[in-house]
Amino acid sequence: MELEDAFVEFEPQIDRRPKVPEPPPVQLLAVADVALPGIAGLEKELDAFYVELLRLERDAATQEIVYRAENFRLRFDVHECPQPREDMRAIGIAIPSLAEMVGKLTDLEVEFIRQRGIAPAQNTLLLRDPAGNWIELSEMTRVS
């Protein structure tokens, strides 16, 4: 298949508008920003867990430990020693692929619990972050 030559000279225009960065490929399953307790000295481990493994973005605009998902922020209140927890509720994070995450967690030898729901789309992974907070990972469902 061949294309015919154009009758007019075409010169593409350069778009000088600022580019909008793509949001992180994960979502917090929350209705607002989330605050979690953290322990001093775990910044590198938290970055490896949330940025490298789960693909949230570190908020560079602040000195605090804050990670950005597509919809909300995850902020750590850093303490010198572990604080008593009032509840054991897990923070929900929706990720693009649960199967891919199982492979990564297995390779990194991170302990997790696979929870199977009644419906196929209800499968989740339950694990702890380096600060000891419970995280529940579920697969994003795309509406087409």
Buried (B, 14 or more C-beta within 10 A) or exposed (E): EEEEEEEEEEEEEEEEEEEEEEEBBBBBBBEEBBEBBBBEEBBEEBBBBBBEBBBBBBBEEEEEBBBBBBBBBBBBEBEEEEEEEEEEEBBBBBBEEBEEBBEEBEEEEBEBEEEEEEEEEEBBBBBBBBBEBBBBBBBBEEEE
